[in-house]
């Protein structure tokens, strides 16, 4: 997870937290739960070094469409366990839209 401030400052490698979906709620005080709401979602195919391109496209899209983003950017690898080449890696990025 990256704070929106870090995304805007292009600090793409300074992660704040680790994001991973879980099937059941875990009662532990240090676990952060992704807030419900509407998210701007983007997808990137290829190596991790291409992820900044996706962030830049998402920020440009949000500005063009007057979307106010908030909170954290959540990154999720969608197929990391089934690929044989990093070029086939698919990453989903989600950033909450403030209404």
Backbone as XML, in Angstrom:
<?xml version="1.0"?>
<chain id="A" units="angstrom">
  <residue number="1" name="UNK">
    <atom name="N" x="0.845" y="-1.171" z="0.000"/>
    <atom name="CA" x="0.000" y="0.000" z="0.000"/>
    <atom name="C" x="0.888" y="1.231" z="0.000"/>
  </residue>
  <residue number="2" name="UNK">
    <atom name="N" x="0.475" y="2.192" z="-0.784"/>
    <atom name="CA" x="1.168" y="3.477" z="-0.844"/>
    <atom name="C" x="0.181" y="4.579" z="-0.487"/>
  </residue>
  <residue number="3" name="UNK">
    <atom name="N" x="0.609" y="5.529" z="0.315"/>
    <atom name="CA" x="-0.258" y="6.671" z="0.591"/>
    <atom name="C" x="-0.434" y="7.469" z="-0.693"/>
  </residue>
  <residue number="4" name="UNK">
    <atom name="N" x="-1.565" y="8.134" z="-0.805"/>
    <atom name="CA" x="-1.816" y="8.953" z="-1.988"/>
    <atom name="C" x="-0.745" y="10.034" z="-2.124"/>
  </residue>
  <residue number="5" name="UNK">
    <atom name="N" x="-0.267" y="10.552" z="-1.004"/>
    <atom name="CA" x="0.797" y="11.561" z="-1.037"/>
    <atom name="C" x="2.043" y="11.006" z="-1.726"/>
  </residue>
  <residue number="6" name="UNK">
    <atom name="N" x="2.428" y="9.783" z="-1.408"/>
    <atom name="CA" x="3.598" y="9.176" z="-2.048"/>
    <atom name="C" x="3.353" y="8.943" z="-3.532"/>
  </residue>
  <residue number="7" name="UNK">
    <atom name="N" x="2.141" y="8.535" z="-3.884"/>
    <atom name="CA" x="1.814" y="8.347" z="-5.301"/>
    <atom name="C" x="1.973" y="9.673" z="-6.042"/>
  </residue>
  <residue number="8" name="UNK">
    <atom name="N" x="1.433" y="10.742" z="-5.479"/>
    <atom name="CA" x="1.506" y="12.057" z="-6.128"/>
    <atom name="C" x="2.949" y="12.557" z="-6.227"/>
  </residue>
  <residue number="9" name="UNK">
    <atom name="N" x="3.795" y="12.163" z="-5.268"/>
    <atom name="CA" x="5.209" y="12.557" z="-5.284"/>
    <atom name="C" x="6.086" y="11.573" z="-6.056"/>
  </residue>
  <residue number="10" name="UNK">
    <atom name="N" x="5.450" y="10.580" z="-6.680"/>
    <atom name="CA" x="6.147" y="9.557" z="-7.476"/>
    <atom name="C" x="7.155" y="8.755" z="-6.649"/>
  </residue>
  <residue number="11" name="UNK">
    <atom name="N" x="6.811" y="8.526" z="-5.394"/>
    <atom name="CA" x="7.627" y="7.698" z="-4.498"/>
    <atom name="C" x="7.048" y="6.284" z="-4.516"/>
  </residue>
  <residue number="12" name="UNK">
    <atom name="N" x="7.166" y="5.625" z="-5.656"/>
    <atom name="CA" x="6.477" y="4.357" z="-5.883"/>
    <atom name="C" x="7.108" y="3.160" z="-5.182"/>
  </residue>
  <residue number="13" name="UNK">
    <atom name="N" x="8.282" y="3.307" z="-4.628"/>
    <atom name="CA" x="8.945" y="2.157" z="-4.014"/>
    <atom name="C" x="9.029" y="2.263" z="-2.495"/>
  </residue>
  <residue number="14" name="UNK">
    <atom name="N" x="8.394" y="3.261" z="-1.929"/>
    <atom name="CA" x="8.420" y="3.464" z="-0.477"/>
    <atom name="C" x="7.067" y="3.077" z="0.119"/>
  </residue>
  <residue number="15" name="UNK">
    <atom name="N" x="6.803" y="1.788" z="0.185"/>
    <atom name="CA" x="5.502" y="1.288" z="0.625"/>
    <atom name="C" x="5.251" y="1.572" z="2.103"/>
  </residue>
  <residue number="16" name="UNK">
    <atom name="N" x="3.973" y="1.850" z="2.417"/>
    <atom name="CA" x="3.558" y="2.108" z="3.796"/>
    <atom name="C" x="3.132" y="0.838" z="4.521"/>
  </residue>
  <residue number="17" name="UNK">
    <atom name="N" x="2.441" y="-0.033" z="3.813"/>
    <atom name="CA" x="1.899" y="-1.255" z="4.400"/>
    <atom name="C" x="1.851" y="-2.329" z="3.324"/>
  </residue>
  <residue number="18" name="UNK">
    <atom name="N" x="1.627" y="-3.564" z="3.754"/>
    <atom name="CA" x="1.436" y="-4.681" z="2.834"/>
    <atom name="C" x="-0.057" y="-4.916" z="2.685"/>
  </residue>
  <residue number="19" name="UNK">
    <atom name="N" x="-0.529" y="-5.072" z="1.441"/>
    <atom name="CA" x="-1.939" y="-5.354" z="1.193"/>
    <atom name="C" x="-2.090" y="-6.768" z="0.660"/>
  </residue>
  <residue number="20" name="UNK">
    <atom name="N" x="-2.972" y="-7.521" z="1.290"/>
    <atom name="CA" x="-3.323" y="-8.848" z="0.796"/>
    <atom name="C" x="-4.749" y="-9.159" z="1.234"/>
  </residue>
  <residue number="21" name="UNK">
    <atom name="N" x="-5.563" y="-9.666" z="0.324"/>
    <atom name="CA" x="-6.933" y="-10.032" z="0.716"/>
    <atom name="C" x="-6.924" y="-11.261" z="1.627"/>
  </residue>
  <residue number="22" name="UNK">
    <atom name="N" x="-7.877" y="-11.310" z="2.541"/>
    <atom name="CA" x="-8.056" y="-12.480" z="3.403"/>
    <atom name="C" x="-9.519" y="-12.921" z="3.319"/>
  </residue>
  <residue number="23" name="UNK">
    <atom name="N" x="-9.757" y="-14.203" z="3.527"/>
    <atom name="CA" x="-11.112" y="-14.735" z="3.406"/>
    <atom name="C" x="-11.978" y="-14.451" z="4.626"/>
  </residue>
  <residue number="24" name="UNK">
    <atom name="N" x="-11.380" y="-14.445" z="5.794"/>
    <atom name="CA" x="-12.137" y="-14.234" z="7.026"/>
    <atom name="C" x="-11.563" y="-13.058" z="7.798"/>
  </residue>
  <residue number="25" name="UNK">
    <atom name="N" x="-12.421" y="-12.412" z="8.559"/>
    <atom name="CA" x="-11.977" y="-11.316" z="9.408"/>
    <atom name="C" x="-11.035" y="-11.860" z="10.481"/>
  </residue>
  <residue number="26" name="UNK">
    <atom name="N" x="-9.971" y="-11.130" z="10.714"/>
    <atom name="CA" x="-8.994" y="-11.537" z="11.724"/>
    <atom name="C" x="-8.985" y="-10.475" z="12.826"/>
  </residue>
  <residue number="27" name="UNK">
    <atom name="N" x="-9.362" y="-10.830" z="14.038"/>
    <atom name="CA" x="-9.400" y="-9.842" z="15.123"/>
    <atom name="C" x="-7.996" y="-9.550" z="15.653"/>
  </residue>
  <residue number="28" name="UNK">
    <atom name="N" x="-7.350" y="-8.598" z="15.018"/>
    <atom name="CA" x="-6.000" y="-8.236" z="15.422"/>
    <atom name="C" x="-5.860" y="-6.736" z="15.235"/>
  </residue>
  <residue number="29" name="UNK">
    <atom name="N" x="-5.430" y="-6.043" z="16.256"/>
    <atom name="CA" x="-5.431" y="-4.584" z="16.241"/>
    <atom name="C" x="-4.514" y="-3.958" z="15.198"/>
  </residue>
  <residue number="30" name="UNK">
    <atom name="N" x="-3.502" y="-4.666" z="14.725"/>
    <atom name="CA" x="-2.570" y="-4.077" z="13.769"/>
    <atom name="C" x="-2.950" y="-4.346" z="12.312"/>
  </residue>
  <residue number="31" name="UNK">
    <atom name="N" x="-4.092" y="-4.965" z="12.091"/>
    <atom name="CA" x="-4.545" y="-5.220" z="10.723"/>
    <atom name="C" x="-5.388" y="-4.043" z="10.261"/>
  </residue>
  <residue number="32" name="UNK">
    <atom name="N" x="-5.063" y="-3.533" z="9.096"/>
    <atom name="CA" x="-5.787" y="-2.424" z="8.490"/>
    <atom name="C" x="-6.757" y="-3.005" z="7.466"/>
  </residue>
  <residue number="33" name="UNK">
    <atom name="N" x="-8.006" y="-2.593" z="7.519"/>
    <atom name="CA" x="-9.013" y="-3.075" z="6.583"/>
    <atom name="C" x="-9.257" y="-2.023" z="5.510"/>
  </residue>
  <residue number="34" name="UNK">
    <atom name="N" x="-9.254" y="-2.456" z="4.263"/>
    <atom name="CA" x="-9.519" y="-1.543" z="3.145"/>
    <atom name="C" x="-10.949" y="-1.023" z="3.276"/>
  </residue>
  <residue number="35" name="UNK">
    <atom name="N" x="-11.126" y="0.302" z="3.283"/>
    <atom name="CA" x="-12.469" y="0.864" z="3.440"/>
    <atom name="C" x="-13.380" y="0.515" z="2.259"/>
  </residue>
  <residue number="36" name="UNK">
    <atom name="N" x="-14.656" y="0.346" z="2.569"/>
    <atom name="CA" x="-15.633" y="0.154" z="1.509"/>
    <atom name="C" x="-15.757" y="1.447" z="0.724"/>
  </residue>
  <residue number="37" name="UNK">
    <atom name="N" x="-16.219" y="1.344" z="-0.501"/>
    <atom name="CA" x="-16.429" y="2.536" z="-1.301"/>
    <atom name="C" x="-16.169" y="2.275" z="-2.767"/>
  </residue>
  <residue number="38" name="UNK">
    <atom name="N" x="-16.113" y="3.355" z="-3.514"/>
    <atom name="CA" x="-15.862" y="3.299" z="-4.949"/>
    <atom name="C" x="-14.381" y="3.546" z="-5.185"/>
  </residue>
  <residue number="39" name="UNK">
    <atom name="N" x="-13.785" y="2.711" z="-6.018"/>
    <atom name="CA" x="-12.351" y="2.797" z="-6.282"/>
    <atom name="C" x="-12.087" y="2.976" z="-7.770"/>
  </residue>
  <residue number="40" name="UNK">
    <atom name="N" x="-11.093" y="3.781" z="-8.075"/>
    <atom name="CA" x="-10.554" y="3.856" z="-9.428"/>
    <atom name="C" x="-9.601" y="2.679" z="-9.557"/>
  </residue>
  <residue number="41" name="UNK">
    <atom name="N" x="-9.836" y="1.828" z="-10.555"/>
    <atom name="CA" x="-9.020" y="0.622" z="-10.729"/>
    <atom name="C" x="-8.275" y="0.677" z="-12.051"/>
  </residue>
  <residue number="42" name="UNK">
    <atom name="N" x="-7.049" y="0.234" z="-12.020"/>
    <atom name="CA" x="-6.244" y="0.142" z="-13.230"/>
    <atom name="C" x="-5.488" y="-1.169" z="-13.241"/>
  </residue>
  <residue number="43" name="UNK">
    <atom name="N" x="-5.118" y="-1.595" z="-14.448"/>
    <atom name="CA" x="-4.425" y="-2.873" z="-14.614"/>
    <atom name="C" x="-3.192" y="-2.673" z="-15.474"/>
  </residue>
  <residue number="44" name="UNK">
    <atom name="N" x="-2.104" y="-3.328" z="-15.086"/>
    <atom name="CA" x="-0.839" y="-3.234" z="-15.824"/>
    <atom name="C" x="-0.333" y="-4.638" z="-16.099"/>
  </residue>
  <residue number="45" name="UNK">
    <atom name="N" x="-0.023" y="-4.903" z="-17.353"/>
    <atom name="CA" x="0.594" y="-6.178" z="-17.700"/>
    <atom name="C" x="2.075" y="-5.935" z="-17.910"/>
  </residue>
  <residue number="46" name="UNK">
    <atom name="N" x="2.881" y="-6.769" z="-17.303"/>
    <atom name="CA" x="4.324" y="-6.652" z="-17.479"/>
    <atom name="C" x="5.066" y="-6.562" z="-16.162"/>
  </residue>
  <residue number="47" name="UNK">
    <atom name="N" x="6.325" y="-6.281" z="-16.285"/>
    <atom name="CA" x="7.231" y="-6.229" z="-15.131"/>
    <atom name="C" x="6.824" y="-5.129" z="-14.155"/>
  </residue>
  <residue number="48" name="UNK">
    <atom name="N" x="7.269" y="-5.290" z="-12.913"/>
    <atom name="CA" x="6.940" y="-4.312" z="-11.877"/>
    <atom name="C" x="7.479" y="-2.923" z="-12.186"/>
  </residue>
  <residue number="49" name="UNK">
    <atom name="N" x="8.554" y="-2.837" z="-12.949"/>
    <atom name="CA" x="9.112" y="-1.511" z="-13.235"/>
    <atom name="C" x="8.199" y="-0.682" z="-14.138"/>
  </residue>
  <residue number="50" name="UNK">
    <atom name="N" x="7.111" y="-1.272" z="-14.630"/>
    <atom name="CA" x="6.139" y="-0.537" z="-15.442"/>
    <atom name="C" x="4.986" y="0.018" z="-14.608"/>
  </residue>
  <residue number="51" name="UNK">
    <atom name="N" x="4.928" y="-0.345" z="-13.342"/>
    <atom name="CA" x="3.825" y="0.100" z="-12.491"/>
    <atom name="C" x="3.732" y="1.628" z="-12.388"/>
  </residue>
  <residue number="52" name="UNK">
    <atom name="N" x="4.843" y="2.376" z="-12.316"/>
    <atom name="CA" x="4.713" y="3.837" z="-12.286"/>
    <atom name="C" x="3.937" y="4.404" z="-13.480"/>
  </residue>
  <residue number="53" name="UNK">
    <atom name="N" x="4.044" y="3.781" z="-14.637"/>
    <atom name="CA" x="3.263" y="4.223" z="-15.808"/>
    <atom name="C" x="1.772" y="4.166" z="-15.508"/>
  </residue>
  <residue number="54" name="UNK">
    <atom name="N" x="1.345" y="3.093" z="-14.867"/>
    <atom name="CA" x="-0.075" y="2.947" z="-14.544"/>
    <atom name="C" x="-0.516" y="4.003" z="-13.539"/>
  </residue>
  <residue number="55" name="UNK">
    <atom name="N" x="0.293" y="4.240" z="-12.518"/>
    <atom name="CA" x="-0.056" y="5.291" z="-11.560"/>
    <atom name="C" x="-0.229" y="6.636" z="-12.265"/>
  </residue>
  <residue number="56" name="UNK">
    <atom name="N" x="0.673" y="6.963" z="-13.161"/>
    <atom name="CA" x="0.589" y="8.242" z="-13.866"/>
    <atom name="C" x="-0.672" y="8.319" z="-14.720"/>
  </residue>
  <residue number="57" name="UNK">
    <atom name="N" x="-1.047" y="7.221" z="-15.384"/>
    <atom name="CA" x="-2.278" y="7.196" z="-16.186"/>
    <atom name="C" x="-3.508" y="7.352" z="-15.294"/>
  </residue>
  <residue number="58" name="UNK">
    <atom name="N" x="-3.494" y="6.697" z="-14.148"/>
    <atom name="CA" x="-4.637" y="6.783" z="-13.240"/>
    <atom name="C" x="-4.802" y="8.191" z="-12.677"/>
  </residue>
  <residue number="59" name="UNK">
    <atom name="N" x="-3.705" y="8.824" z="-12.296"/>
    <atom name="CA" x="-3.767" y="10.197" z="-11.779"/>
    <atom name="C" x="-4.271" y="11.142" z="-12.864"/>
  </residue>
  <residue number="60" name="UNK">
    <atom name="N" x="-3.777" y="10.985" z="-14.084"/>
    <atom name="CA" x="-4.233" y="11.824" z="-15.199"/>
    <atom name="C" x="-5.726" y="11.614" z="-15.455"/>
  </residue>
  <residue number="61" name="UNK">
    <atom name="N" x="-6.182" y="10.374" z="-15.415"/>
    <atom name="CA" x="-7.603" y="10.070" z="-15.616"/>
    <atom name="C" x="-8.449" y="10.730" z="-14.532"/>
  </residue>
  <residue number="62" name="UNK">
    <atom name="N" x="-8.004" y="10.623" z="-13.285"/>
    <atom name="CA" x="-8.748" y="11.217" z="-12.174"/>
    <atom name="C" x="-8.841" y="12.732" z="-12.331"/>
  </residue>
  <residue number="63" name="UNK">
    <atom name="N" x="-7.748" y="13.377" z="-12.702"/>
    <atom name="CA" x="-7.767" y="14.832" z="-12.897"/>
    <atom name="C" x="-8.694" y="15.219" z="-14.037"/>
  </residue>
  <residue number="64" name="UNK">
    <atom name="N" x="-8.602" y="14.511" z="-15.144"/>
    <atom name="CA" x="-9.425" y="14.807" z="-16.326"/>
    <atom name="C" x="-10.914" y="14.662" z="-16.021"/>
  </residue>
  <residue number="65" name="UNK">
    <atom name="N" x="-11.259" y="13.734" z="-15.151"/>
    <atom name="CA" x="-12.655" y="13.450" z="-14.840"/>
    <atom name="C" x="-13.104" y="14.010" z="-13.490"/>
  </residue>
  <residue number="66" name="UNK">
    <atom name="N" x="-12.311" y="14.928" z="-12.943"/>
    <atom name="CA" x="-12.631" y="15.596" z="-11.674"/>
    <atom name="C" x="-12.944" y="14.613" z="-10.545"/>
  </residue>
  <residue number="67" name="UNK">
    <atom name="N" x="-12.145" y="13.565" z="-10.446"/>
    <atom name="CA" x="-12.292" y="12.599" z="-9.364"/>
    <atom name="C" x="-11.306" y="12.948" z="-8.262"/>
  </residue>
  <residue number="68" name="UNK">
    <atom name="N" x="-11.798" y="13.028" z="-7.041"/>
    <atom name="CA" x="-10.922" y="13.298" z="-5.906"/>
    <atom name="C" x="-10.531" y="11.962" z="-5.285"/>
  </residue>
  <residue number="69" name="UNK">
    <atom name="N" x="-9.251" y="11.674" z="-5.319"/>
    <atom name="CA" x="-8.745" y="10.421" z="-4.765"/>
    <atom name="C" x="-8.333" y="10.625" z="-3.311"/>
  </residue>
  <residue number="70" name="UNK">
    <atom name="N" x="-8.374" y="9.550" z="-2.542"/>
    <atom name="CA" x="-8.070" y="9.656" z="-1.120"/>
    <atom name="C" x="-7.476" y="8.353" z="-0.584"/>
  </residue>
  <residue number="71" name="UNK">
    <atom name="N" x="-6.809" y="8.443" z="0.534"/>
    <atom name="CA" x="-6.340" y="7.242" z="1.230"/>
    <atom name="C" x="-5.081" y="6.636" z="0.653"/>
  </residue>
  <residue number="72" name="UNK">
    <atom name="N" x="-5.161" y="5.359" z="0.375"/>
    <atom name="CA" x="-4.018" y="4.580" z="-0.091"/>
    <atom name="C" x="-4.271" y="4.006" z="-1.478"/>
  </residue>
  <residue number="73" name="UNK">
    <atom name="N" x="-3.184" y="3.682" z="-2.148"/>
    <atom name="CA" x="-3.244" y="2.892" z="-3.380"/>
    <atom name="C" x="-2.960" y="1.450" z="-2.975"/>
  </residue>
  <residue number="74" name="UNK">
    <atom name="N" x="-3.816" y="0.563" z="-3.418"/>
    <atom name="CA" x="-3.693" y="-0.865" z="-3.107"/>
    <atom name="C" x="-3.233" y="-1.595" z="-4.355"/>
  </residue>
  <residue number="75" name="UNK">
    <atom name="N" x="-2.147" y="-2.329" z="-4.260"/>
    <atom name="CA" x="-1.625" y="-3.112" z="-5.387"/>
    <atom name="C" x="-1.886" y="-4.589" z="-5.126"/>
  </residue>
  <residue number="76" name="UNK">
    <atom name="N" x="-2.331" y="-5.270" z="-6.164"/>
    <atom name="CA" x="-2.622" y="-6.693" z="-6.035"/>
    <atom name="C" x="-2.138" y="-7.423" z="-7.281"/>
  </residue>
  <residue number="77" name="UNK">
    <atom name="N" x="-1.267" y="-8.399" z="-7.098"/>
    <atom name="CA" x="-0.843" y="-9.255" z="-8.204"/>
    <atom name="C" x="-1.932" y="-10.274" z="-8.480"/>
  </residue>
  <residue number="78" name="UNK">
    <atom name="N" x="-2.435" y="-10.303" z="-9.704"/>
    <atom name="CA" x="-3.577" y="-11.160" z="-10.007"/>
    <atom name="C" x="-3.208" y="-12.561" z="-10.465"/>
  </residue>
  <residue number="79" name="UNK">
    <atom name="N" x="-2.000" y="-12.729" z="-10.981"/>
    <atom name="CA" x="-1.666" y="-14.039" z="-11.554"/>
    <atom name="C" x="-0.243" y="-14.491" z="-11.236"/>
  </residue>
  <residue number="80" name="UNK">
    <atom name="N" x="0.333" y="-13.994" z="-10.193"/>
    <atom name="CA" x="1.749" y="-14.246" z="-9.910"/>
    <atom name="C" x="2.101" y="-15.717" z="-9.698"/>
  </residue>
  <residue number="81" name="UNK">
    <atom name="N" x="1.127" y="-16.539" z="-9.357"/>
    <atom name="CA" x="1.425" y="-17.949" z="-9.095"/>
    <atom name="C" x="1.284" y="-18.839" z="-10.327"/>
  </residue>
  <residue number="82" name="UNK">
    <atom name="N" x="0.840" y="-18.286" z="-11.441"/>
    <atom name="CA" x="0.574" y="-19.127" z="-12.614"/>
    <atom name="C" x="1.346" y="-18.701" z="-13.860"/>
  </residue>
  <residue number="83" name="UNK">
    <atom name="N" x="2.266" y="-17.766" z="-13.733"/>
    <atom name="CA" x="2.995" y="-17.294" z="-14.910"/>
    <atom name="C" x="4.422" y="-17.825" z="-14.911"/>
  </residue>
  <residue number="84" name="UNK">
    <atom name="N" x="4.995" y="-17.869" z="-16.092"/>
    <atom name="CA" x="6.388" y="-18.313" z="-16.199"/>
    <atom name="C" x="7.314" y="-17.161" z="-16.582"/>
  </residue>
  <residue number="85" name="UNK">
    <atom name="N" x="6.737" y="-16.029" z="-16.975"/>
    <atom name="CA" x="7.531" y="-14.870" z="-17.373"/>
    <atom name="C" x="6.999" y="-13.621" z="-16.681"/>
  </residue>
  <residue number="86" name="UNK">
    <atom name="N" x="7.906" y="-12.761" z="-16.216"/>
    <atom name="CA" x="7.485" y="-11.505" z="-15.587"/>
    <atom name="C" x="6.728" y="-10.607" z="-16.557"/>
  </residue>
  <residue number="87" name="UNK">
    <atom name="N" x="6.918" y="-10.799" z="-17.840"/>
    <atom name="CA" x="6.207" y="-9.998" z="-18.839"/>
    <atom name="C" x="4.707" y="-10.282" z="-18.827"/>
  </residue>
  <residue number="88" name="UNK">
    <atom name="N" x="4.307" y="-11.419" z="-18.273"/>
    <atom name="CA" x="2.893" y="-11.794" z="-18.214"/>
    <atom name="C" x="2.234" y="-11.418" z="-16.891"/>
  </residue>
  <residue number="89" name="UNK">
    <atom name="N" x="2.988" y="-10.812" z="-15.994"/>
    <atom name="CA" x="2.482" y="-10.428" z="-14.679"/>
    <atom name="C" x="1.383" y="-9.381" z="-14.835"/>
  </residue>
  <residue number="90" name="UNK">
    <atom name="N" x="0.269" y="-9.541" z="-14.135"/>
    <atom name="CA" x="-0.822" y="-8.565" z="-14.169"/>
    <atom name="C" x="-1.013" y="-8.007" z="-12.765"/>
  </residue>
  <residue number="91" name="UNK">
    <atom name="N" x="-0.926" y="-6.688" z="-12.659"/>
    <atom name="CA" x="-1.095" y="-5.988" z="-11.389"/>
    <atom name="C" x="-2.357" y="-5.145" z="-11.444"/>
  </residue>
  <residue number="92" name="UNK">
    <atom name="N" x="-3.154" y="-5.217" z="-10.394"/>
    <atom name="CA" x="-4.314" y="-4.347" z="-10.246"/>
    <atom name="C" x="-3.970" y="-3.291" z="-9.205"/>
  </residue>
  <residue number="93" name="UNK">
    <atom name="N" x="-4.305" y="-2.039" z="-9.501"/>
    <atom name="CA" x="-4.135" y="-0.949" z="-8.540"/>
    <atom name="C" x="-5.498" y="-0.324" z="-8.297"/>
  </residue>
  <residue number="94" name="UNK">
    <atom name="N" x="-5.814" y="-0.105" z="-7.021"/>
    <atom name="CA" x="-7.093" y="0.487" z="-6.629"/>
    <atom name="C" x="-6.832" y="1.698" z="-5.736"/>
  </residue>
  <residue number="95" name="UNK">
    <atom name="N" x="-7.464" y="2.824" z="-6.074"/>
    <atom name="CA" x="-7.358" y="4.039" z="-5.258"/>
    <atom name="C" x="-8.774" y="4.532" z="-4.992"/>
  </residue>
  <residue number="96" name="UNK">
    <atom name="N" x="-9.084" y="4.782" z="-3.733"/>
    <atom name="CA" x="-10.446" y="5.176" z="-3.347"/>
    <atom name="C" x="-10.797" y="6.559" z="-3.897"/>
  </residue>
  <residue number="97" name="UNK">
    <atom name="N" x="-12.029" y="6.653" z="-4.391"/>
    <atom name="CA" x="-12.564" y="7.926" z="-4.867"/>
    <atom name="C" x="-13.370" y="8.535" z="-3.727"/>
  </residue>
  <residue number="98" name="UNK">
    <atom name="N" x="-13.051" y="9.767" z="-3.365"/>
    <atom name="CA" x="-13.764" y="10.480" z="-2.307"/>
    <atom name="C" x="-14.994" y="11.127" z="-2.920"/>
  </residue>
  <residue number="99" name="UNK">
    <atom name="N" x="-16.152" y="10.844" z="-2.356"/>
    <atom name="CA" x="-17.402" y="11.401" z="-2.918"/>
    <atom name="C" x="-17.780" y="12.694" z="-2.258"/>
  </residue>
</chain>
